[in-house]
Structure formats: C-alpha cells, structure tokens
Amino acid sequence: MKKSIKKSLLLLLLVFITIGVTLHIKEEIDNTKDPYFFLQPQAPIISYPLKIYQKGEKINEYFWIIPKKPEYSIFGEIQQDADSIRLRISKPLDLETDYYPSRIFTDGARSKALVSTTEDEVSMILKLYKVNTDNSEVLVIDKNITKISGSSGWGLDGMLHWDHELAYIPSYTRKVGLSHDYFGRYRVEFEIMQDWPQLKIEGISYYLDIAVDIHK
C-alpha cells in the first residue's frame, strides 16, 4: 500500500515537472517570435506629467508602441494598440472646484472656459517621429494646435479624468515613407506656447498621454 502511494506521488511530481518545463519552453518560443518581448509588460497608457500653465514647457521623450494581445467581446475584437495622443486633465473625485474641469478649454451652457483658445493662435506644438533601427527619424506628425474643444470623461480609482484628443498616430503611413511599419520606437516633442497661470490649481494635474482611443 505504501509503495503504491509513493509511486502515485512520484508520478504526480513528474507530471508537474513536465508541465512546468513545457510551459517554460513555450514561453521562450513565444518570446523569440515577439521582437518586443523585452518591453513587456507595458502600461496601457504612456503618460508624461505636464505643466500646462507654463509657457515654454516642453516634453521630449522616447517611447515604444508594441503589439498587444487582442481582447474580445460579444462585438468582436477590441483594439489594444496605442493610436492617439491626447491632453488629460485629472482631479480627485472628492476635490471641490468652482468650475467643471471638462470646461477648462470649452465654454459650457452655464459656465465660461478658464482658457479661451482660437483658430488664429497656436496653443501647443506637437511633433512625432518614428525612429528607425539605425536611429534615423521620420516625422509622422507635425501639428500646430490652435483651438482646443471637446472632451471625454472617465473615472478610475477615486480620480476623474477628461481627455482632449490632439492627434492620431498614423497606422497606415505610406505617404511619409513608413509603409506598414507602425510598431516600434517613437520620439514625441510637445511644447506649450501660451501662458495660462489660471490653470495652476491645487489638486488638478495635466498629462500628455499616448493611449488607445476607445471611442473610434
């Protein structure tokens, strides 16, 4: 009886070892097929804090766009690859303000915007470069941002966020000489061109985000 139990335990141990080795080998094979495996995991949103109230504030950063495993719903495949650059305004849920943060740049029915932007004046400058394997760069977005309008809101972990879309990252870029080479390394340049001291508000934060546009 004891020998039978020992054999069963030994067999069970061998099964676990075999499963573990098989999973490890599969992971190594998957990694060799994925040229971006060394970048995993990557946050859903690439985010840079921004002093939006300060003229001359600049962001000059490198980042990667890598293929994400698709998610599925009853409506089909859900896109997971970053495709948009946007300005995010965030505040704690319990922070009381004299205005609605979604109206900072947009006049509402009952309130005026804190900042008035027009089509005739540059508010921000956005440039995006695709970085090739030899470190040469191709300019894929060159945009003078003027009037800022429209926003979408969402909440998470006790915070409220409002997004203003600034630009879409081109996924089909033959016109700029990239063909279908979308994934890889990028460099973003961003600069604030106006002084907005009224936006320096305790508890309110501003970010430049590279993320998935779930509204497309």
GROMACS elastic network, one bead per residue, 0.5 to 0.9 nm:
[ bonds ]
;  ai    aj funct       b0    kb
    1     4     6  0.51363   500
    1     5     6  0.64310   500
    1     6     6  0.87671   500
    2     5     6  0.51250   500
    2     6     6  0.62124   500
    2     7     6  0.86255   500
    3     6     6  0.50522   500
    3     7     6  0.61188   500
    3     8     6  0.85692   500
    4     7     6  0.51184   500
    4     8     6  0.61871   500
    4     9     6  0.86673   500
    5     8     6  0.50489   500
    5     9     6  0.61640   500
    5    10     6  0.85344   500
    6     9     6  0.51236   500
    6    10     6  0.60578   500
    6    11     6  0.84908   500
    7    10     6  0.50491   500
    7    11     6  0.60193   500
    7    12     6  0.84978   500
    8    11     6  0.50650   500
    8    12     6  0.60896   500
    8    13     6  0.85619   500
    9    12     6  0.50058   500
    9    13     6  0.61033   500
    9    14     6  0.86025   500
   10    13     6  0.50378   500
   10    14     6  0.62153   500
   10    15     6  0.86540   500
   11    14     6  0.51016   500
   11    15     6  0.62572   500
   11    16     6  0.88128   500
   12    15     6  0.50556   500
   12    16     6  0.63743   500
   12    17     6  0.87012   500
   13    16     6  0.51973   500
   13    17     6  0.62037   500
   13    18     6  0.85845   500
   14    17     6  0.50570   500
   14    18     6  0.60411   500
   14    19     6  0.85771   500
   15    18     6  0.51106   500
   15    19     6  0.61975   500
   15    20     6  0.86158   500
   16    19     6  0.51266   500
   16    20     6  0.61096   500
   16    21     6  0.86226   500
   17    20     6  0.50937   500
   17    21     6  0.61478   500
   17    22     6  0.85174   500
   18    21     6  0.52501   500
   18    22     6  0.60826   500
   18    23     6  0.86469   500
   19    22     6  0.51060   500
   19    23     6  0.61784   500
   19    24     6  0.86014   500
   20    23     6  0.52697   500
   20    24     6  0.62105   500
   20    25     6  0.86903   500
   21    24     6  0.50910   500
   21    25     6  0.61701   500
   21    26     6  0.85953   500
   22    25     6  0.51852   500
   22    26     6  0.61504   500
   22    27     6  0.86429   500
   23    26     6  0.50358   500
   23    27     6  0.61408   500
   23    28     6  0.86451   500
   24    27     6  0.51475   500
   24    28     6  0.62853   500
   24    29     6  0.87019   500
   25    28     6  0.51206   500
   25    29     6  0.62195   500
   25    30     6  0.86402   500
   26    29     6  0.50880   500
   26    30     6  0.61365   500
   26    31     6  0.85812   500
   27    30     6  0.50623   500
   27    31     6  0.61320   500
   27    32     6  0.87330   500
   28    31     6  0.50750   500
   28    32     6  0.63864   500
   28    33     6  0.88491   500
   29    32     6  0.52389   500
   29    33     6  0.65196   500
   29    34     6  0.88780   500
   30    33     6  0.51537   500
   30    34     6  0.63109   500
   30    37     6  0.85366   500
   31    34     6  0.50469   500
   31    35     6  0.73474   500
   31    36     6  0.81533   500
   31    37     6  0.55275   500
   31    38     6  0.82554   500
   32    35     6  0.68445   500
   32    37     6  0.78882   500
   33    36     6  0.89857   500
   33    37     6  0.85465   500
   34    37     6  0.54410   500
   34    38     6  0.88236   500
   34    67     6  0.88079   500
   35    38     6  0.77870   500
   36    39     6  0.55662   500
   36    40     6  0.72167   500
   36    66     6  0.64015   500
   36    67     6  0.79266   500
   36   184     6  0.82508   500
   37    40     6  0.54749   500
   37    41     6  0.83019   500
   37    66     6  0.89557   500
   38    41     6  0.83612   500
   39    42     6  0.65550   500
   39    64     6  0.82652   500
   39    66     6  0.80956   500
   40    43     6  0.88507   500
   40    66     6  0.88169   500
   42    45     6  0.83078   500
   42    46     6  0.84224   500
   42    66     6  0.85029   500
   43    46     6  0.64751   500
   44    80     6  0.81532   500
   44    81     6  0.87034   500
   44    82     6  0.79445   500
   44   210     6  0.88157   500
   44   211     6  0.66140   500
   44   212     6  0.77380   500
   45    82     6  0.78860   500
   45   209     6  0.64289   500
   45   210     6  0.59067   500
   45   212     6  0.76432   500
   46    63     6  0.78240   500
   46    82     6  0.88519   500
   46   208     6  0.83419   500
   46   209     6  0.56170   500
   46   210     6  0.50731   500
   46   211     6  0.64811   500
   47   207     6  0.62892   500
   47   208     6  0.57910   500
   47   210     6  0.64833   500
   47   211     6  0.84670   500
   48    59     6  0.77792   500
   48    61     6  0.87366   500
   48   206     6  0.85773   500
   48   207     6  0.53493   500
   48   208     6  0.51652   500
   48   209     6  0.64269   500
   48   210     6  0.88517   500
   49    59     6  0.89312   500
   49   205     6  0.76508   500
   49   206     6  0.60551   500
   49   208     6  0.65437   500
   49   209     6  0.88245   500
   50    53     6  0.86196   500
   50    57     6  0.75412   500
   50    58     6  0.81823   500
   50    59     6  0.79069   500
   50   205     6  0.77424   500
   50   206     6  0.52478   500
   50   208     6  0.65636   500
   51    54     6  0.57594   500
   51    55     6  0.86764   500
   51    57     6  0.63451   500
   51    58     6  0.86967   500
   51   192     6  0.85701   500
   51   200     6  0.80963   500
   51   205     6  0.82671   500
   51   206     6  0.67631   500
   51   207     6  0.82058   500
   52    55     6  0.75763   500
   52    57     6  0.70182   500
   52   192     6  0.65219   500
   52   194     6  0.87591   500
   52   195     6  0.83868   500
   52   196     6  0.73278   500
   52   197     6  0.88142   500
   52   199     6  0.73316   500
   52   200     6  0.80619   500
   52   205     6  0.89700   500
   52   206     6  0.66066   500
   52   207     6  0.83470   500
   53    57     6  0.83469   500
   53   192     6  0.81350   500
   53   194     6  0.78476   500
   53   195     6  0.59054   500
   53   197     6  0.50802   500
   53   198     6  0.71492   500
   53   199     6  0.53350   500
   53   200     6  0.58168   500
   54    57     6  0.57077   500
   54   192     6  0.70197   500
   54   193     6  0.84700   500
   54   194     6  0.72959   500
   54   195     6  0.54834   500
   54   196     6  0.64496   500
   54   197     6  0.69328   500
   54   200     6  0.86290   500
   55    58     6  0.88588   500
   55   191     6  0.80415   500
   55   192     6  0.52855   500
   55   193     6  0.53288   500
   55   196     6  0.74907   500
   56   191     6  0.60987   500
   56   192     6  0.53389   500
   56   193     6  0.60083   500
   56   194     6  0.76867   500
   56   195     6  0.84250   500
   57   190     6  0.81594   500
   57   191     6  0.55992   500
   57   192     6  0.53521   500
   57   193     6  0.80364   500
   58   189     6  0.72281   500
   58   190     6  0.55207   500
   58   192     6  0.66856   500
   59   188     6  0.72460   500
   59   189     6  0.54936   500
   59   190     6  0.50135   500
   59   191     6  0.65220   500
   59   208     6  0.86979   500
   60   187     6  0.70057   500
   60   188     6  0.56628   500
   60   190     6  0.66819   500
   60   191     6  0.88956   500
   61   186     6  0.83449   500
   61   187     6  0.55430   500
   61   188     6  0.55133   500
   61   189     6  0.69039   500
   62   131     6  0.89573   500
   62   185     6  0.70412   500
   62   186     6  0.55687   500
   62   188     6  0.64348   500
   63   184     6  0.84919   500
   63   185     6  0.58075   500
   63   186     6  0.53550   500
   63   187     6  0.62980   500
   63   188     6  0.79376   500
   64   183     6  0.75179   500
   64   184     6  0.54816   500
   64   186     6  0.59837   500
   64   187     6  0.86903   500
   65    81     6  0.72136   500
   65    82     6  0.65425   500
   65    83     6  0.88193   500
   65   182     6  0.78787   500
   65   183     6  0.52317   500
   65   184     6  0.54108   500
   65   185     6  0.64860   500
   65   186     6  0.76300   500
   66    81     6  0.71376   500
   66    82     6  0.83020   500
   66   182     6  0.88641   500
   66   183     6  0.54330   500
   66   184     6  0.62808   500
   66   185     6  0.86151   500
   67    70     6  0.87794   500
   67    80     6  0.79074   500
   67    81     6  0.62136   500
   67    82     6  0.89888   500
   67   183     6  0.68855   500
   68    71     6  0.89304   500
   68    79     6  0.84933   500
   68    80     6  0.57243   500
   68    81     6  0.60018   500
   69    79     6  0.89678   500
   69    80     6  0.72170   500
   69    81     6  0.88767   500
   70    77     6  0.64313   500
   70    78     6  0.61024   500
   70    79     6  0.62679   500
   70    80     6  0.60639   500
   70    81     6  0.86749   500
   71    76     6  0.85221   500
   71    77     6  0.58834   500
   71    78     6  0.51575   500
   71    79     6  0.72235   500
   71    80     6  0.73963   500
   72    75     6  0.76078   500
   72    76     6  0.55116   500
   72    78     6  0.55375   500
   72    79     6  0.88762   500
   73    76     6  0.52445   500
   73    77     6  0.64524   500
   73    78     6  0.70835   500
   74    77     6  0.85153   500
   75    78     6  0.83360   500
   78   214     6  0.87736   500
   79    82     6  0.86053   500
   79   212     6  0.76108   500
   79   213     6  0.88279   500
   79   214     6  0.79806   500
   80    83     6  0.88823   500
   80   211     6  0.88463   500
   80   212     6  0.63137   500
   80   214     6  0.88926   500
   81   183     6  0.89783   500
   81   211     6  0.76886   500
   81   212     6  0.60282   500
   82    85     6  0.86197   500
   82   169     6  0.80452   500
   82   210     6  0.63605   500
   82   213     6  0.74104   500
   83   167     6  0.88076   500
   83   168     6  0.57925   500
   83   170     6  0.74001   500
   83   171     6  0.75778   500
   83   210     6  0.72763   500
   83   211     6  0.61407   500
   83   212     6  0.53316   500
   83   213     6  0.64347   500
   84   165     6  0.72745   500
   84   166     6  0.76810   500
   84   167     6  0.58981   500
   84   169     6  0.54645   500
   84   170     6  0.88284   500
   84   209     6  0.80528   500
   84   210     6  0.57664   500
   84   211     6  0.55826   500
   84   212     6  0.60831   500
   84   213     6  0.59583   500
   85   164     6  0.88629   500
   85   165     6  0.64297   500
   85   166     6  0.56893   500
   85   167     6  0.52994   500
   85   168     6  0.61426   500
   85   169     6  0.71873   500
   85   208     6  0.71396   500
   85   209     6  0.56751   500
   85   211     6  0.66220   500
   85   212     6  0.87553   500
   85   213     6  0.88131   500
   86   163     6  0.63120   500
   86   164     6  0.54669   500
   86   167     6  0.68463   500
   86   168     6  0.87061   500
   86   207     6  0.82867   500
   86   208     6  0.58832   500
   86   209     6  0.53303   500
   86   210     6  0.66705   500
   86   211     6  0.79465   500
   87   162     6  0.82049   500
   87   163     6  0.56578   500
   87   164     6  0.50543   500
   87   165     6  0.64736   500
   87   166     6  0.67972   500
   87   206     6  0.72306   500
   87   207     6  0.58873   500
   87   209     6  0.63203   500
   88   161     6  0.65707   500
   88   162     6  0.55651   500
   88   164     6  0.64029   500
   88   165     6  0.87636   500
   88   205     6  0.81709   500
   88   206     6  0.56417   500
   88   207     6  0.50630   500
   88   208     6  0.62634   500
   88   209     6  0.68449   500
   89   101     6  0.72510   500
   89   102     6  0.78586   500
   89   104     6  0.89828   500
   89   160     6  0.83105   500
   89   161     6  0.56056   500
   89   162     6  0.51533   500
   89   163     6  0.65416   500
   89   164     6  0.84209   500
   89   204     6  0.70733   500
   89   205     6  0.58803   500
   89   207     6  0.66902   500
   90   101     6  0.80681   500
   90   159     6  0.67669   500
   90   160     6  0.56403   500
   90   162     6  0.64891   500
   90   163     6  0.89100   500
   90   203     6  0.84097   500
   90   204     6  0.57905   500
   90   205     6  0.51757   500
   90   206     6  0.63696   500
   90   207     6  0.82319   500
   91    94     6  0.83922   500
   91    95     6  0.67973   500
   91   101     6  0.80826   500
   91   158     6  0.88821   500
   91   159     6  0.57352   500
   91   160     6  0.54430   500
   91   161     6  0.66650   500
   91   203     6  0.61092   500
   91   205     6  0.64777   500
   92    95     6  0.52953   500
   92    96     6  0.87458   500
   92   158     6  0.60576   500
   92   160     6  0.61075   500
   92   161     6  0.88390   500
   92   203     6  0.71203   500
   92   204     6  0.78560   500
   93    96     6  0.82387   500
   93   155     6  0.82098   500
   93   157     6  0.88900   500
   93   158     6  0.53222   500
   93   160     6  0.57159   500
   94   158     6  0.78302   500
   94   159     6  0.83433   500
   95   203     6  0.73178   500
   95   204     6  0.88961   500
   96    99     6  0.86874   500
   97   100     6  0.70429   500
   97   101     6  0.81423   500
   99   102     6  0.86431   500
   99   103     6  0.73912   500
   99   104     6  0.80746   500
   99   111     6  0.74425   500
   99   112     6  0.87516   500
   99   113     6  0.87809   500
   99   114     6  0.86408   500
  100   103     6  0.55678   500
  100   104     6  0.73211   500
  100   111     6  0.83944   500
  101   104     6  0.53469   500
  101   105     6  0.86246   500
  101   161     6  0.86933   500
  101   162     6  0.75272   500
  101   204     6  0.85953   500
  102   105     6  0.74440   500
  102   106     6  0.73099   500
  102   150     6  0.83806   500
  102   151     6  0.65069   500
  102   152     6  0.79517   500
  102   153     6  0.75341   500
  102   161     6  0.84959   500
  102   162     6  0.59447   500
  102   163     6  0.83672   500
  103   107     6  0.59316   500
  103   108     6  0.63112   500
  103   111     6  0.76594   500
  103   112     6  0.73141   500
  103   113     6  0.53740   500
  103   114     6  0.73698   500
  103   115     6  0.89084   500
  103   150     6  0.87882   500
  103   151     6  0.85417   500
  104   107     6  0.78292   500
  104   112     6  0.81819   500
  104   115     6  0.60448   500
  104   116     6  0.85805   500
  104   199     6  0.82646   500
  105   112     6  0.87973   500
  105   113     6  0.52391   500
  105   114     6  0.63887   500
  105   115     6  0.52607   500
  105   116     6  0.62740   500
  105   117     6  0.70697   500
  105   147     6  0.85229   500
  105   148     6  0.61157   500
  105   149     6  0.63122   500
  105   150     6  0.81988   500
  106   112     6  0.74619   500
  106   113     6  0.51919   500
  106   114     6  0.81953   500
  106   115     6  0.79133   500
  106   116     6  0.76718   500
  106   117     6  0.86855   500
  106   148     6  0.73459   500
  106   149     6  0.55200   500
  106   150     6  0.66882   500
  106   151     6  0.84398   500
  107   110     6  0.82251   500
  107   111     6  0.62986   500
  107   114     6  0.84709   500
  107   116     6  0.84197   500
  107   149     6  0.87633   500
  108   111     6  0.50650   500
  108   112     6  0.60847   500
  108   113     6  0.72480   500
  109   112     6  0.80966   500
  112   115     6  0.85787   500
  112   116     6  0.88500   500
  113   116     6  0.62984   500
  114   196     6  0.89968   500
  114   198     6  0.72130   500
  114   199     6  0.76289   500
  115   196     6  0.73099   500
  115   198     6  0.80849   500
  115   199     6  0.81793   500
  116   147     6  0.80791   500
  116   148     6  0.85578   500
  117   120     6  0.84875   500
  117   121     6  0.72081   500
  117   122     6  0.83632   500
  117   123     6  0.70606   500
  117   146     6  0.65598   500
  117   148     6  0.62131   500
  117   149     6  0.85487   500
  118   121     6  0.57620   500
  118   122     6  0.80570   500
  118   123     6  0.84958   500
  118   146     6  0.59820   500
  118   148     6  0.77706   500
  119   122     6  0.76416   500
  119   145     6  0.85712   500
  119   146     6  0.51217   500
  119   148     6  0.87643   500
  120   146     6  0.68482   500
  120   147     6  0.80053   500
  121   145     6  0.84826   500
  121   146     6  0.56206   500
  121   147     6  0.76636   500
  122   125     6  0.74465   500
  122   144     6  0.60132   500
  122   145     6  0.56737   500
  122   147     6  0.78255   500
  122   193     6  0.66799   500
  122   194     6  0.79922   500
  123   144     6  0.75329   500
  123   145     6  0.56356   500
  123   146     6  0.50850   500
  123   147     6  0.72983   500
  123   148     6  0.82646   500
  123   191     6  0.87458   500
  123   192     6  0.64019   500
  123   193     6  0.51684   500
  123   194     6  0.58141   500
  124   143     6  0.84649   500
  124   144     6  0.61745   500
  124   145     6  0.50383   500
  124   146     6  0.69409   500
  124   190     6  0.71410   500
  124   191     6  0.55808   500
  124   193     6  0.52003   500
  124   194     6  0.76005   500
  125   142     6  0.78126   500
  125   143     6  0.59787   500
  125   145     6  0.58653   500
  125   146     6  0.88515   500
  125   189     6  0.78872   500
  125   190     6  0.56101   500
  125   191     6  0.52659   500
  125   192     6  0.68001   500
  125   193     6  0.72812   500
  126   141     6  0.72331   500
  126   142     6  0.60424   500
  126   143     6  0.52147   500
  126   144     6  0.64431   500
  126   145     6  0.72753   500
  126   166     6  0.83472   500
  126   167     6  0.85296   500
  126   188     6  0.75192   500
  126   189     6  0.58569   500
  126   191     6  0.68253   500
  127   139     6  0.73094   500
  127   140     6  0.76309   500
  127   141     6  0.51794   500
  127   143     6  0.63515   500
  127   144     6  0.87619   500
  127   187     6  0.83317   500
  127   188     6  0.58894   500
  127   189     6  0.50261   500
  127   190     6  0.64307   500
  128   138     6  0.84658   500
  128   139     6  0.59907   500
  128   140     6  0.56785   500
  128   142     6  0.67495   500
  128   169     6  0.83783   500
  128   186     6  0.70189   500
  128   187     6  0.58373   500
  128   189     6  0.62946   500
  128   190     6  0.86548   500
  129   137     6  0.58202   500
  129   138     6  0.52733   500
  129   140     6  0.55858   500
  129   141     6  0.70490   500
  129   142     6  0.89665   500
  129   185     6  0.87324   500
  129   186     6  0.55465   500
  129   187     6  0.51034   500
  129   188     6  0.63963   500
  129   189     6  0.83839   500
  130   136     6  0.84040   500
  130   137     6  0.55059   500
  130   138     6  0.51460   500
  130   139     6  0.64387   500
  130   140     6  0.66756   500
  130   178     6  0.84468   500
  130   182     6  0.84999   500
  130   184     6  0.77219   500
  130   185     6  0.62940   500
  130   187     6  0.65816   500
  130   188     6  0.89782   500
  131   134     6  0.79935   500
  131   135     6  0.56414   500
  131   136     6  0.58581   500
  131   138     6  0.66159   500
  131   139     6  0.89934   500
  131   184     6  0.75073   500
  131   185     6  0.53331   500
  131   186     6  0.52442   500
  131   187     6  0.69521   500
  132   135     6  0.51147   500
  132   136     6  0.53689   500
  132   137     6  0.60201   500
  132   138     6  0.78188   500
  132   184     6  0.80546   500
  132   185     6  0.73563   500
  132   186     6  0.86342   500
  133   136     6  0.73846   500
  133   184     6  0.89009   500
  133   185     6  0.85856   500
  134   137     6  0.87600   500
  137   186     6  0.84742   500
  137   187     6  0.85480   500
  138   176     6  0.75291   500
  138   177     6  0.79762   500
  138   178     6  0.80538   500
  139   142     6  0.70820   500
  139   176     6  0.75815   500
  140   169     6  0.78468   500
  140   170     6  0.73710   500
  140   173     6  0.78758   500
  140   176     6  0.64932   500
  140   178     6  0.88402   500
  141   167     6  0.79650   500
  141   168     6  0.85503   500
  141   169     6  0.75058   500
  141   170     6  0.82680   500
  143   166     6  0.88443   500
  143   167     6  0.81559   500
  145   148     6  0.75166   500
  145   166     6  0.74312   500
  148   164     6  0.74410   500
  148   165     6  0.87257   500
  148   166     6  0.83104   500
  149   164     6  0.72017   500
  149   165     6  0.87704   500
  150   163     6  0.84475   500
  150   164     6  0.63649   500
  150   165     6  0.81048   500
  151   162     6  0.60314   500
  151   163     6  0.52409   500
  151   165     6  0.74317   500
  152   161     6  0.82323   500
  152   162     6  0.54482   500
  152   163     6  0.52993   500
  152   164     6  0.69941   500
  152   165     6  0.88658   500
  153   160     6  0.72278   500
  153   161     6  0.55390   500
  153   163     6  0.64071   500
  154   159     6  0.85344   500
  154   160     6  0.59720   500
  154   161     6  0.53605   500
  154   162     6  0.65617   500
  154   163     6  0.85405   500
  155   158     6  0.70199   500
  155   159     6  0.55594   500
  155   161     6  0.59712   500
  155   162     6  0.88057   500
  156   159     6  0.53214   500
  156   160     6  0.66233   500
  156   161     6  0.80368   500
  157   160     6  0.85621   500
  163   209     6  0.89940   500
  165   168     6  0.79989   500
  165   213     6  0.88012   500
  168   171     6  0.87626   500
  168   213     6  0.87355   500
  169   182     6  0.88966   500
  170   173     6  0.57850   500
  170   182     6  0.77301   500
  171   180     6  0.69996   500
  171   181     6  0.80106   500
  171   182     6  0.55559   500
  171   183     6  0.87135   500
  172   175     6  0.83292   500
  172   178     6  0.81173   500
  172   179     6  0.67474   500
  172   180     6  0.56785   500
  172   181     6  0.81464   500
  172   182     6  0.74275   500
  173   176     6  0.56224   500
  173   177     6  0.66309   500
  173   178     6  0.53617   500
  173   179     6  0.54075   500
  173   180     6  0.63542   500
  173   181     6  0.78151   500
  173   182     6  0.78220   500
  174   177     6  0.50233   500
  174   178     6  0.53426   500
  174   180     6  0.69328   500
  175   178     6  0.75249   500
  175   179     6  0.77427   500
  176   179     6  0.78590   500
  178   181     6  0.55784   500
  178   182     6  0.76365   500
  179   182     6  0.81757   500
  180   183     6  0.87435   500
  181   184     6  0.77942   500
  190   208     6  0.85941   500
  192   195     6  0.80136   500
  195   198     6  0.88598   500
  196   199     6  0.57498   500
  196   200     6  0.77496   500
  197   200     6  0.55739   500
  197   201     6  0.87514   500
  198   201     6  0.72021   500
  199   204     6  0.82883   500
  200   204     6  0.76779   500
  200   205     6  0.87467   500
  201   204     6  0.55780   500
  201   205     6  0.81686   500
  202   205     6  0.83759   500
  212   215     6  0.88167   500
  213   216     6  0.59390   500
